[in-house]
C-alpha cells in the first residue's frame, strides 16, 4: 500500500528520522535538502566535518554518502508502508578532490530500480539494492560511492 505523502511531508519525516535515531547526524549537522522518489540530497556544513587541513574529513564524506543511500531506501519503504531494517552490505568510495565548501551528497536510482526493489522486498521479505552516490562541494564533484544495501522486512509479533 502506497502512502500518499507530499515531497515536503516526506522530507520533514526523513529529517526527523535521521536526527532522532542516528546521533552522528546531529553531530554532523546534516540537512535534508531535497527528496524525490528517485533522488535524495543531504548536506552538511564543512566546519564540523573538516580535517586538519580545513577540507572535508574523509570519514564525514563517507558517512554522508552512506546516509544519503540509506535515506533513499528508508524513504521508499516508508512511502510503501513496509516495515523493514536496512543495512549497508558493502561499498566502494573514490575521493576525487578536496571538499572546501558545504558537503552535498546526492543518491540516485531509477524508477525501475525503485519498483523492482520494493517488489522483491514485498514478495520475499528481503532485497538488495545497489545505489550510486556522489558528493559535491563548491560545484565540484569531490567523491563518488557505490554501495549495496540489504533490507529485511520486520516480522510482526502478535
Buried (B, 14 or more C-beta within 10 A) or exposed (E): EEEEBEEEEBBBBBBEBBBEEBEEBEEBEBBBBBBEBBEBBBBBBBEEBBBEEEBBBEEBBBBBBBBBBBBBBBBBBBBBEBEBEBEBEEBEBEBEBBBBBBBBBBBBBEEEBBEBBBEBBBEEBEBEBBBBBBBBBBEEBBBBBBBBBBBEBEEEEE
